[in-house]
Structure formats: C-alpha cells, structure tokens
Amino acid sequence: MKYAMRLLCLVPAALLLLLASETKTDYRHSTDFSRYKTYSWMKVEAENSLWTDRIQRYVEAELATKGWQKVSAGGDASVAAVGSTKNQQRLETFYSGFGDGWFWRGLDDGVATTTVEDIPIGSLIVDIFDSGSKTLIWRGSGEKALSGDPKKNQKKLRDIVAEMFKHFPPPAKG
C-alpha cells in the first residue's frame, strides 16, 4: 500500500513535467516557403550569453539542413530568437500512517505533507519574417523543464530546436 500511495503522489509530478515539455509551430498559410533560400539574423536574446550562442548555433544547423543559407545581411528571411526561463510550482503531497493492505485506517491516523517545489522551465521562441514585407511567416515555440546539469539542459535545447524544425519548411499550398 505504501508503494501505491507513493505512486499516486508521483503521477501528478510526472504529468506536470510532461506538460512542461512541448513544442508548437505555426505559419502564415499563404506563404510559399520554397522562394526562401537565404536568411539573416535580426536578433538572438537569452538571459545568459552562453545560451545565446547555443540557440543561434542550433537554429543555424537546422536551417542549413533545410537548404537555407545564412548571409550577414539582406537575406530573403530574417530570424529572431528569444530564450528565457521561468519557475513553475509543483505541489507534492505525501501520505503516511494509512496502514498496509487494502484498508486505510482513516485520516485521523495518517498525516499528509505537501511541499512546494519550483521547477525551472526553459522557453524558446523562434520567429522568421519575410525580409521585404517584414511580415511574420513562421513561429516555433518550445519549453522544457530544466535540470541542474548544464550538459543535460544543452541537450534539451538542442532537442527543442530539432523538434521545432522537424516539419520545416511547411508544405507548399496546394
């Protein structure tokens, strides 16, 4: 029974972490992405300059695999990326004293302890604009729960960027 109670307590925590790991994309459906071959950076921002370089490097690698070439200025498209972190609270409740087996002895015999934990969540937004019209044509966003290990977080960033660009460029309109 103690195992079942622990499992019941961990399920909400696991669901929170799954919810904190998502990537979305959207685009202007009237855009013909086949006409874009080059891009230039507008800006890359992150709270930590080490992450600025990583964001730029991972986005550039993904765009290169799609056949887009980076130019210093005047690209067909302009790219902007912003990375940030926020804290999301997670409540964990642990129960003790409910007894073993199928029957609980009741709330008077048990103690419920709830703790609040701040989970750092890393977020990234990548926007691609048509350079001529300055119109937003594509947006990718993603966020993931971060750990205390910078190498793991770097892999999470790489995974988010790869997931964002998985179906890029969007299919040509039919």
N, CA and C atoms as an extended XYZ file, in Angstrom:
522
Properties=species:S:1:pos:R:3:atomname:S:1:resname:S:1:resid:I:1 pbc="F F F"
N         0.817       -1.187        0.000 N   MET     1
C         0.000        0.000        0.000 CA  MET     1
C         0.865        1.258        0.000 C   MET     1
N         1.966        1.203        0.727 N   LYS     2
C         2.848        2.370        0.741 CA  LYS     2
C         3.371        2.649       -0.660 C   LYS     2
N         3.652        1.579       -1.416 N   TYR     3
C         4.114        1.744       -2.791 CA  TYR     3
C         3.035        2.409       -3.633 C   TYR     3
N         1.792        1.981       -3.466 N   ALA     4
C         0.680        2.557       -4.227 CA  ALA     4
C         0.503        4.034       -3.892 C   ALA     4
N         0.635        4.391       -2.639 N   MET     5
C         0.490        5.797       -2.233 CA  MET     5
C         1.604        6.644       -2.838 C   MET     5
N         2.816        6.132       -2.813 N   ARG     6
C         3.925        6.880       -3.410 CA  ARG     6
C         3.694        7.061       -4.908 C   ARG     6
N         3.208        5.995       -5.550 N   LEU     7
C         2.929        6.071       -6.968 CA  LEU     7
C         1.852        7.117       -7.261 C   LEU     7
N         0.811        7.151       -6.441 N   LEU     8
C        -0.239        8.150       -6.627 CA  LEU     8
C         0.294        9.565       -6.457 C   LEU     8
N         1.289        9.727       -5.623 N   CYS     9
C         1.870       11.051       -5.414 CA  CYS     9
C         2.788       11.450       -6.564 C   CYS     9
N         3.439       10.477       -7.175 N   LEU    10
C         4.383       10.786       -8.236 CA  LEU    10
C         3.709       11.012       -9.580 C   LEU    10
N         2.543       10.450       -9.800 N   VAL    11
C         1.863       10.608      -11.085 CA  VAL    11
C         1.607       12.077      -11.408 C   VAL    11
N         1.043       12.886      -10.501 N   PRO    12
C         0.849       14.306      -10.843 CA  PRO    12
C         2.162       15.021      -11.147 C   PRO    12
N         3.224       14.680      -10.437 N   ALA    13
C         4.518       15.313      -10.684 CA  ALA    13
C         5.020       14.943      -12.075 C   ALA    13
N         4.878       13.688      -12.464 N   ALA    14
C         5.309       13.261      -13.792 CA  ALA    14
C         4.474       13.931      -14.877 C   ALA    14
N         3.181       14.067      -14.647 N   LEU    15
C         2.322       14.739      -15.618 CA  LEU    15
C         2.715       16.195      -15.784 C   LEU    15
N         3.071       16.855      -14.709 N   LEU    16
C         3.495       18.247      -14.785 CA  LEU    16
C         4.739       18.371      -15.654 C   LEU    16
N         5.689       17.473      -15.468 N   LEU    17
C         6.903       17.538      -16.263 CA  LEU    17
C         6.617       17.246      -17.731 C   LEU    17
N         5.683       16.351      -18.013 N   LEU    18
C         5.311       16.101      -19.401 CA  LEU    18
C         4.648       17.325      -20.008 C   LEU    18
N         3.794       17.971      -19.250 N   LEU    19
C         3.135       19.171      -19.745 CA  LEU    19
C         4.136       20.295      -19.959 C   LEU    19
N         5.193       20.304      -19.185 N   ALA    20
C         6.194       21.358      -19.291 CA  ALA    20
C         7.169       21.091      -20.430 C   ALA    20
N         6.898       20.117      -21.234 N   SER    21
C         7.768       19.769      -22.339 CA  SER    21
C         6.945       19.733      -23.619 C   SER    21
N         6.865       20.859      -24.291 N   GLU    22
C         6.084       20.889      -25.510 CA  GLU    22
C         6.677       21.849      -26.519 C   GLU    22
N         6.418       21.564      -27.777 N   THR    23
C         6.881       22.394      -28.876 CA  THR    23
C         5.711       22.635      -29.816 C   THR    23
N         5.569       23.869      -30.269 N   LYS    24
C         4.491       24.229      -31.188 CA  LYS    24
C         5.067       25.047      -32.335 C   LYS    24
N         4.436       24.933      -33.482 N   THR    25
C         4.792       25.791      -34.603 CA  THR    25
C         3.510       26.295      -35.268 C   THR    25
N         3.629       27.430      -35.910 N   ASP    26
C         2.521       27.991      -36.678 CA  ASP    26
C         3.153       28.804      -37.803 C   ASP    26
N         2.396       29.008      -38.872 N   TYR    27
C         2.939       29.744      -40.004 CA  TYR    27
C         1.823       30.404      -40.789 C   TYR    27
N         2.219       31.374      -41.612 N   ARG    28
C         1.276       32.054      -42.496 CA  ARG    28
C         1.020       31.101      -43.670 C   ARG    28
N        -0.204       30.627      -43.772 N   HIS    29
C        -0.539       29.587      -44.742 CA  HIS    29
C        -0.461       30.047      -46.196 C   HIS    29
N        -0.496       31.336      -46.429 N   SER    30
C        -0.412       31.849      -47.804 CA  SER    30
C         1.037       31.998      -48.284 C   SER    30
N         2.000       31.701      -47.424 N   THR    31
C         3.408       31.882      -47.767 CA  THR    31
C         3.941       30.703      -48.562 C   THR    31
N         4.680       31.000      -49.629 N   ASP    32
C         5.371       29.983      -50.422 CA  ASP    32
C         6.815       29.918      -49.914 C   ASP    32
N         7.083       28.973      -49.033 N   PHE    33
C         8.394       28.883      -48.408 CA  PHE    33
C         9.494       28.447      -49.381 C   PHE    33
N         9.124       27.931      -50.533 N   SER    34
C        10.143       27.490      -51.493 CA  SER    34
C        10.915       28.668      -52.084 C   SER    34
N        10.391       29.865      -51.950 N   ARG    35
C        11.096       31.030      -52.508 CA  ARG    35
C        12.172       31.586      -51.568 C   ARG    35
N        12.249       31.037      -50.354 N   TYR    36
C        13.253       31.499      -49.387 CA  TYR    36
C        14.469       30.580      -49.437 C   TYR    36
N        15.615       31.179      -49.703 N   LYS    37
C        16.860       30.410      -49.777 CA  LYS    37
C        17.917       30.916      -48.795 C   LYS    37
N        17.803       32.191      -48.414 N   THR    38
C        18.795       32.793      -47.509 CA  THR    38
C        18.083       33.440      -46.326 C   THR    38
N        18.846       33.615      -45.250 N   TYR    39
C        18.314       34.294      -44.068 CA  TYR    39
C        19.424       35.087      -43.397 C   TYR    39
N        19.004       36.087      -42.660 N   SER    40
C        19.899       36.892      -41.831 CA  SER    40
C        19.314       36.934      -40.422 C   SER    40
N        20.172       37.089      -39.451 N   TRP    41
C        19.702       37.194      -38.067 CA  TRP    41
C        19.282       38.622      -37.767 C   TRP    41
N        18.113       38.767      -37.143 N   MET    42
C        17.677       40.059      -36.608 CA  MET    42
C        18.239       40.220      -35.207 C   MET    42
N        17.996       39.178      -34.376 N   LYS    43
C        18.485       39.205      -33.003 CA  LYS    43
C        18.388       37.801      -32.402 C   LYS    43
N        19.219       37.580      -31.421 N   VAL    44
C        19.153       36.379      -30.583 CA  VAL    44
C        19.353       36.872      -29.164 C   VAL    44
N        18.389       36.592      -28.304 N   GLU    45
C        18.470       37.036      -26.916 CA  GLU    45
C        18.242       35.862      -25.973 C   GLU    45
N        18.991       35.867      -24.887 N   ALA    46
C        18.797       34.906      -23.800 CA  ALA    46
C        19.322       35.556      -22.534 C   ALA    46
N        18.857       35.064      -21.407 N   GLU    47
C        19.286       35.635      -20.131 CA  GLU    47
C        20.763       35.385      -19.865 C   GLU    47
N        21.326       34.379      -20.519 N   ASN    48
C        22.720       34.006      -20.329 CA  ASN    48
C        23.381       34.005      -21.708 C   ASN    48
N        24.486       34.732      -21.868 N   SER    49
C        25.121       34.852      -23.183 CA  SER    49
C        25.633       33.511      -23.706 C   SER    49
N        25.930       32.565      -22.835 N   LEU    50
C        26.319       31.229      -23.295 CA  LEU    50
C        25.168       30.582      -24.057 C   LEU    50
N        23.954       30.814      -23.595 N   TRP    51
C        22.774       30.246      -24.234 CA  TRP    51
C        22.461       30.963      -25.536 C   TRP    51
N        22.789       32.241      -25.642 N   THR    52
C        22.588       32.981      -26.885 CA  THR    52
C        23.350       32.307      -28.014 C   THR    52
N        24.611       31.996      -27.766 N   ASP    53
C        25.437       31.333      -28.780 CA  ASP    53
C        24.886       29.954      -29.145 C   ASP    53
N        24.425       29.214      -28.148 N   ARG    54
C        23.891       27.867      -28.404 CA  ARG    54
C        22.597       27.922      -29.208 C   ARG    54
N        21.723       28.831      -28.838 N   ILE    55
C        20.469       28.984      -29.579 CA  ILE    55
C        20.772       29.282      -31.042 C   ILE    55
N        21.651       30.248      -31.278 N   GLN    56
C        21.983       30.625      -32.650 CA  GLN    56
C        22.599       29.450      -33.400 C   GLN    56
N        23.503       28.744      -32.780 N   ARG    57
C        24.176       27.612      -33.426 CA  ARG    57
C        23.182       26.502      -33.791 C   ARG    57
N        22.261       26.166      -32.879 N   TYR    58
C        21.307       25.080      -33.143 CA  TYR    58
C        20.286       25.470      -34.213 C   TYR    58
N        19.823       26.723      -34.189 N   VAL    59
C        18.886       27.174      -35.219 CA  VAL    59
C        19.580       27.193      -36.576 C   VAL    59
N        20.808       27.693      -36.621 N   GLU    60
C        21.559       27.710      -37.883 CA  GLU    60
C        21.755       26.304      -38.434 C   GLU    60
N        22.055       25.354      -37.573 N   ALA    61
C        22.256       23.968      -38.020 CA  ALA    61
C        20.973       23.403      -38.621 C   ALA    61
N        19.834       23.684      -37.984 N   GLU    62
C        18.562       23.183      -38.511 CA  GLU    62
C        18.218       23.832      -39.846 C   GLU    62
N        18.410       25.145      -39.949 N   LEU    63
C        18.110       25.825      -41.209 CA  LEU    63
C        19.036       25.349      -42.326 C   LEU    63
N        20.288       25.052      -41.996 N   ALA    64
C        21.230       24.538      -43.003 CA  ALA    64
C        20.763       23.186      -43.535 C   ALA    64
N        20.226       22.331      -42.656 N   THR    65
C        19.738       21.026      -43.131 CA  THR    65
C        18.518       21.181      -44.033 C   THR    65
N        17.844       22.321      -43.956 N   LYS    66
C        16.671       22.584      -44.796 CA  LYS    66
C        17.056       23.301      -46.085 C   LYS    66
N        18.360       23.551      -46.276 N   GLY    67
C        18.832       24.186      -47.502 CA  GLY    67
C        18.890       25.701      -47.447 C   GLY    67
N        18.644       26.269      -46.273 N   TRP    68
C        18.716       27.721      -46.142 CA  TRP    68
C        20.160       28.117      -45.838 C   TRP    68
N        20.597       29.217      -46.456 N   GLN    69
C        21.963       29.682      -46.264 CA  GLN    69
C        21.967       30.995      -45.494 C   GLN    69
N        22.832       31.077      -44.506 N   LYS    70
C        22.962       32.302      -43.712 CA  LYS    70
C        23.795       33.319      -44.470 C   LYS    70
N        23.303       34.556      -44.508 N   VAL    71
C        24.059       35.677      -45.064 CA  VAL    71
C        24.108       36.764      -43.995 C   VAL    71
N        25.141       37.581      -44.022 N   SER    72
C        25.321       38.568      -42.955 CA  SER    72
C        24.223       39.636      -42.954 C   SER    72
N        23.700       39.963      -44.120 N   ALA    73
C        22.622       40.962      -44.204 CA  ALA    73
C        21.870       40.752      -45.509 C   ALA    73
N        20.602       41.171      -45.517 N   GLY    74
C        19.832       41.138      -46.742 CA  GLY    74
C        19.311       39.772      -47.159 C   GLY    74
N        19.136       38.864      -46.221 N   GLY    75
C        18.590       37.549      -46.562 CA  GLY    75
C        17.129       37.637      -46.975 C   GLY    75
N        16.654       36.591      -47.649 N   ASP    76
C        15.241       36.531      -48.040 CA  ASP    76
C        14.344       36.568      -46.803 C   ASP    76
N        14.828       35.959      -45.733 N   ALA    77
C        14.085       35.905      -44.466 CA  ALA    77
C        14.966       36.453      -43.351 C   ALA    77
N        14.319       36.907      -42.303 N   SER    78
C        15.023       37.395      -41.114 CA  SER    78
C        14.579       36.556      -39.923 C   SER    78
N        15.550       36.171      -39.088 N   VAL    79
C        15.280       35.268      -37.967 CA  VAL    79
C        15.546       35.990      -36.649 C   VAL    79
N        14.640       35.784      -35.710 N   ALA    80
C        14.807       36.312      -34.349 CA  ALA    80
C        14.515       35.165      -33.383 C   ALA    80
N        15.300       35.085      -32.318 N   ALA    81
C        15.097       34.037      -31.316 CA  ALA    81
C        15.254       34.634      -29.924 C   ALA    81
N        14.354       34.224      -29.025 N   VAL    82
C        14.398       34.702      -27.640 CA  VAL    82
C        14.254       33.502      -26.717 C   VAL    82
N        15.236       33.352      -25.839 N   GLY    83
C        15.199       32.284      -24.839 CA  GLY    83
C        15.021       32.882      -23.458 C   GLY    83
N        14.278       32.198      -22.598 N   SER    84
C        14.059       32.693      -21.234 CA  SER    84
C        13.798       31.516      -20.307 C   SER    84
N        13.816       31.798      -19.023 N   THR    85
C        13.467       30.788      -18.028 CA  THR    85
C        12.434       31.371      -17.078 C   THR    85
N        11.625       30.489      -16.536 N   LYS    86
C        10.643       30.877      -15.525 CA  LYS    86
C        10.541       29.722      -14.544 C   LYS    86
N         9.979       29.982      -13.387 N   ASN    87
C         9.748       28.929      -12.408 CA  ASN    87
C         8.277       28.541      -12.427 C   ASN    87
N         8.039       27.250      -12.408 N   GLN    88
C         6.686       26.714      -12.331 CA  GLN    88
C         6.604       25.920      -11.037 C   GLN    88
N         5.565       26.160      -10.275 N   GLN    89
C         5.445       25.476       -8.990 CA  GLN    89
C         4.834       24.092       -9.161 C   GLN    89
N         5.388       23.160       -8.411 N   ARG    90
C         4.869       21.798       -8.373 CA  ARG    90
C         4.561       21.463       -6.923 C   ARG    90
N         3.346       20.992       -6.688 N   LEU    91
C         2.931       20.579       -5.347 CA  LEU    91
C         3.085       19.066       -5.243 C   LEU    91
N         3.720       18.623       -4.189 N   GLU    92
C         3.859       17.187       -3.935 CA  GLU    92
C         3.277       16.895       -2.565 C   GLU    92
N         2.365       15.936       -2.520 N   THR    93
C         1.750       15.536       -1.257 CA  THR    93
C         2.117       14.091       -0.976 C   THR    93
N         2.636       13.870        0.206 N   PHE    94
C         3.000       12.528        0.641 CA  PHE    94
C         2.134       12.163        1.831 C   PHE    94
N         1.666       10.943        1.851 N   TYR    95
C         0.797       10.452        2.919 CA  TYR    95
C         1.543        9.406        3.732 C   TYR    95
N         1.300        9.422        5.030 N   SER    96
C         1.881        8.388        5.878 CA  SER    96
C         0.844        7.970        6.913 C   SER    96
N         1.000        6.762        7.447 N   GLY    97
C         0.135        6.304        8.529 CA  GLY    97
C        -1.209        5.784        8.111 C   GLY    97
N        -1.392        5.443        6.832 N   PHE    98
C        -2.675        4.933        6.395 CA  PHE    98
C        -2.784        3.427        6.546 C   PHE    98
N        -1.735        2.794        6.999 N   GLY    99
C        -1.787        1.342        7.194 CA  GLY    99
C        -1.438        0.604        5.928 C   GLY    99
N        -1.331       -0.705        6.043 N   ASP   100
C        -0.990       -1.547        4.905 CA  ASP   100
C        -2.220       -2.296        4.445 C   ASP   100
N        -2.119       -2.873        3.298 N   GLY   101
C        -3.223       -3.681        2.793 CA  GLY   101
C        -4.246       -2.828        2.070 C   GLY   101
N        -5.441       -3.393        1.909 N   TRP   102
C        -6.487       -2.738        1.142 CA  TRP   102
C        -7.245       -1.685        1.941 C   TRP   102
N        -7.156       -1.725        3.232 N   PHE   103
C        -7.997       -0.834        4.038 CA  PHE   103
C        -7.156        0.252        4.703 C   PHE   103
N        -7.601        1.491        4.541 N   TRP   104
C        -6.961        2.596        5.221 CA  TRP   104
C        -7.629        2.751        6.573 C   TRP   104
N        -6.868        3.216        7.533 N   ARG   105
C        -7.425        3.381        8.879 CA  ARG   105
C        -8.172        4.695        9.036 C   ARG   105
N        -8.076        5.571        8.089 N   GLY   106
C        -8.793        6.842        8.195 CA  GLY   106
C        -7.830        7.997        8.313 C   GLY   106
N        -8.343        9.187        8.130 N   LEU   107
C        -7.496       10.373        8.133 CA  LEU   107
C        -6.935       10.704        9.506 C   LEU   107
N        -7.606       10.311       10.558 N   ASP   108
C        -7.108       10.638       11.894 CA  ASP   108
C        -5.791        9.939       12.197 C   ASP   108
N        -5.553        8.808       11.564 N   ASP   109
C        -4.332        8.052       11.828 CA  ASP   109
C        -3.201        8.423       10.886 C   ASP   109
N        -3.471        9.189        9.841 N   GLY   110
C        -2.458        9.489        8.840 CA  GLY   110
C        -2.111       10.965        8.805 C   GLY   110
N        -0.993       11.238        8.161 N   VAL   111
C        -0.525       12.610        8.012 CA  VAL   111
C        -0.254       12.852        6.532 C   VAL   111
N        -0.758       13.954        6.042 N   ALA   112
C        -0.469       14.371        4.670 CA  ALA   112
C         0.462       15.571        4.744 C   ALA   112
N         1.563       15.492        4.027 N   THR   113
C         2.530       16.585        3.982 CA  THR   113
C         2.650       17.058        2.543 C   THR   113
N         2.429       18.343        2.327 N   THR   114
C         2.531       18.918        0.985 CA  THR   114
C         3.716       19.868        0.949 C   THR   114
N         4.538       19.712       -0.077 N   THR   115
C         5.673       20.609       -0.278 CA  THR   115
C         5.505       21.310       -1.626 C   THR   115
N         6.062       22.495       -1.715 N   VAL   116
C         6.029       23.263       -2.954 CA  VAL   116
C         7.453       23.303       -3.486 C   VAL   116
N         7.590       22.933       -4.759 N   GLU   117
C         8.909       22.941       -5.375 CA  GLU   117
C         8.845       23.798       -6.630 C   GLU   117
N         9.825       24.679       -6.785 N   ASP   118
C         9.922       25.484       -8.000 CA  ASP   118
C        10.713       24.708       -9.040 C   ASP   118
N        10.112       24.505      -10.212 N   ILE   119
C        10.754       23.801      -11.311 CA  ILE   119
C        11.124       24.840      -12.369 C   ILE   119
N        12.415       24.969      -12.686 N   PRO   120
C        12.784       25.918      -13.739 CA  PRO   120
C        12.373       25.374      -15.105 C   PRO   120
N        11.735       26.228      -15.887 N   ILE   121
C        11.277       25.875      -17.224 CA  ILE   121
C        11.982       26.794      -18.216 C   ILE   121
N        12.660       26.197      -19.182 N   GLY   122
C        13.307       26.967      -20.238 CA  GLY   122
C        12.370       27.112      -21.418 C   GLY   122
N        12.262       28.330      -21.948 N   SER   123
C        11.379       28.604      -23.087 CA  SER   123
C        12.192       29.197      -24.228 C   SER   123
N        11.790       28.868      -25.438 N   LEU   124
C        12.439       29.412      -26.626 CA  LEU   124
C        11.373       29.738      -27.666 C   LEU   124
N        11.476       30.925      -28.246 N   ILE   125
C        10.622       31.331      -29.359 CA  ILE   125
C        11.531       31.708      -30.522 C   ILE   125
N        11.258       31.136      -31.687 N   VAL   126
C        11.996       31.469      -32.906 CA  VAL   126
C        10.978       31.998      -33.911 C   VAL   126
N        11.205       33.215      -34.389 N   ASP   127
C        10.337       33.838      -35.389 CA  ASP   127
C        11.108       34.007      -36.684 C   ASP   127
N        10.421       33.763      -37.803 N   ILE   128
C        11.001       34.003      -39.123 CA  ILE   128
C        10.082       34.971      -39.856 C   ILE   128
N        10.693       36.053      -40.350 N   PHE   129
C         9.969       37.109      -41.041 CA  PHE   129
C        10.369       37.153      -42.510 C   PHE   129
N         9.450       37.553      -43.345 N   ASP   130
C         9.795       37.897      -44.720 CA  ASP   130
C        10.547       39.232      -44.639 C   ASP   130
N        11.767       39.259      -45.158 N   SER   131
C        12.588       40.467      -45.012 CA  SER   131
C        12.024       41.657      -45.767 C   SER   131
N        11.440       41.413      -46.924 N   GLY   132
C        10.899       42.521      -47.718 CA  GLY   132
C         9.682       43.160      -47.085 C   GLY   132
N         8.708       42.354      -46.685 N   SER   133
C         7.462       42.898      -46.141 CA  SER   133
C         7.479       43.030      -44.618 C   SER   133
N         8.492       42.455      -43.994 N   LYS   134
C         8.623       42.444      -42.526 CA  LYS   134
C         7.426       41.761      -41.855 C   LYS   134
N         6.863       40.787      -42.545 N   THR   135
C         5.706       40.039      -42.059 CA  THR   135
C         6.167       38.742      -41.411 C   THR   135
N         5.608       38.424      -40.268 N   LEU   136
C         5.903       37.149      -39.620 CA  LEU   136
C         5.339       36.022      -40.484 C   LEU   136
N         6.207       35.067      -40.865 N   ILE   137
C         5.746       33.961      -41.706 CA  ILE   137
C         5.805       32.613      -40.990 C   ILE   137
N         6.566       32.517      -39.898 N   TRP   138
C         6.679       31.239      -39.179 CA  TRP   138
C         7.081       31.522      -37.732 C   TRP   138
N         6.510       30.748      -36.810 N   ARG   139
C         6.899       30.860      -35.407 CA  ARG   139
C         6.992       29.457      -34.809 C   ARG   139
N         8.084       29.221      -34.116 N   GLY   140
C         8.249       27.992      -33.349 CA  GLY   140
C         8.437       28.357      -31.896 C   GLY   140
N         7.808       27.616      -31.006 N   SER   141
C         7.990       27.865      -29.580 CA  SER   141
C         8.089       26.530      -28.869 C   SER   141
N         8.869       26.521      -27.828 N   GLY   142
C         9.018       25.290      -27.065 CA  GLY   142
C         9.465       25.595      -25.656 C   GLY   142
N         9.124       24.674      -24.768 N   GLU   143
C         9.601       24.806      -23.390 CA  GLU   143
C         9.794       23.426      -22.798 C   GLU   143
N        10.724       23.375      -21.865 N   LYS   144
C        11.079       22.112      -21.236 CA  LYS   144
C        11.552       22.378      -19.817 C   LYS   144
N        11.267       21.435      -18.927 N   ALA   145
C        11.766       21.529      -17.556 CA  ALA   145
C        13.282       21.390      -17.582 C   ALA   145
N        13.964       22.241      -16.852 N   LEU   146
C        15.419       22.230      -16.822 CA  LEU   146
C        15.925       21.457      -15.605 C   LEU   146
N        17.151       21.019      -15.704 N   SER   147
C        17.780       20.329      -14.574 CA  SER   147
C        18.920       21.199      -14.062 C   SER   147
N        19.624       20.726      -13.066 N   GLY   148
C        20.778       21.456      -12.556 CA  GLY   148
C        22.041       21.169      -13.344 C   GLY   148
N        21.957       20.309      -14.350 N   ASP   149
C        23.115       19.893      -15.143 CA  ASP   149
C        23.131       20.651      -16.476 C   ASP   149
N        24.112       21.542      -16.681 N   PRO   150
C        24.157       22.318      -17.923 CA  PRO   150
C        24.235       21.455      -19.185 C   PRO   150
N        24.912       20.315      -19.125 N   LYS   151
C        25.003       19.447      -20.311 CA  LYS   151
C        23.634       18.869      -20.673 C   LYS   151
N        22.861       18.483      -19.663 N   LYS   152
C        21.510       17.971      -19.919 CA  LYS   152
C        20.633       19.086      -20.490 C   LYS   152
N        20.769       20.278      -19.960 N   ASN   153
C        19.983       21.408      -20.447 CA  ASN   153
C        20.358       21.769      -21.880 C   ASN   153
N        21.625       21.645      -22.203 N   GLN   154
C        22.074       21.915      -23.563 CA  GLN   154
C        21.442       20.907      -24.526 C   GLN   154
N        21.373       19.652      -24.130 N   LYS   155
C        20.727       18.624      -24.952 CA  LYS   155
C        19.227       18.909      -25.092 C   LYS   155
N        18.605       19.370      -24.011 N   LYS   156
C        17.179       19.713      -24.073 CA  LYS   156
C        16.944       20.851      -25.061 C   LYS   156
N        17.813       21.852      -25.059 N   LEU   157
C        17.704       22.955      -26.014 CA  LEU   157
C        17.842       22.435      -27.436 C   LEU   157
N        18.838       21.602      -27.661 N   ARG   158
C        19.053       21.028      -28.997 CA  ARG   158
C        17.817       20.236      -29.444 C   ARG   158
N        17.230       19.464      -28.520 N   ASP   159
C        16.030       18.680      -28.832 CA  ASP   159
C        14.836       19.575      -29.166 C   ASP   159
N        14.668       20.664      -28.408 N   ILE   160
C        13.560       21.591      -28.672 CA  ILE   160
C        13.697       22.206      -30.060 C   ILE   160
N        14.894       22.655      -30.406 N   VAL   161
C        15.105       23.278      -31.721 CA  VAL   161
C        14.870       22.247      -32.831 C   VAL   161
N        15.373       21.033      -32.650 N   ALA   162
C        15.164       19.983      -33.658 CA  ALA   162
C        13.680       19.679      -33.827 C   ALA   162
N        12.955       19.613      -32.723 N   GLU   163
C        11.514       19.345      -32.788 CA  GLU   163
C        10.776       20.492      -33.489 C   GLU   163
N        11.187       21.733      -33.213 N   MET   164
C        10.568       22.888      -33.865 CA  MET   164
C        10.674       22.811      -35.381 C   MET   164
N        11.849       22.431      -35.838 N   PHE   165
C        12.125       22.455      -37.275 CA  PHE   165
C        11.886       21.103      -37.946 C   PHE   165
N        11.288       20.179      -37.245 N   LYS   166
C        11.049       18.839      -37.771 CA  LYS   166
C        10.243       18.872      -39.073 C   LYS   166
N         9.229       19.719      -39.155 N   HIS   167
C         8.373       19.793      -40.339 CA  HIS   167
C         8.532       21.133      -41.060 C   HIS   167
N         9.725       21.691      -40.969 N   PHE   168
C        10.018       22.959      -41.618 CA  PHE   168
C        10.762       22.673      -42.921 C   PHE   168
N        10.537       23.404      -43.965 N   PRO   169
C         9.505       24.418      -44.118 CA  PRO   169
C         8.131       23.774      -44.273 C   PRO   169
N         7.104       24.528      -43.945 N   PRO   170
C         5.757       23.987      -44.119 CA  PRO   170
C         5.506       23.604      -45.573 C   PRO   170
N         4.598       22.674      -45.799 N   PRO   171
C         4.316       22.235      -47.168 CA  PRO   171
C         3.773       23.379      -48.028 C   PRO   171
N         4.087       23.275      -49.307 N   ALA   172
C         3.578       24.291      -50.240 CA  ALA   172
C         2.068       24.213      -50.308 C   ALA   172
N         1.465       25.388      -50.429 N   LYS   173
C        -0.002       25.404      -50.524 CA  LYS   173
C        -0.432       24.720      -51.820 C   LYS   173
N        -1.572       24.045      -51.754 N   GLY   174
C        -1.984       23.256      -52.887 CA  GLY   174
C        -3.053       23.770      -53.688 C   GLY   174
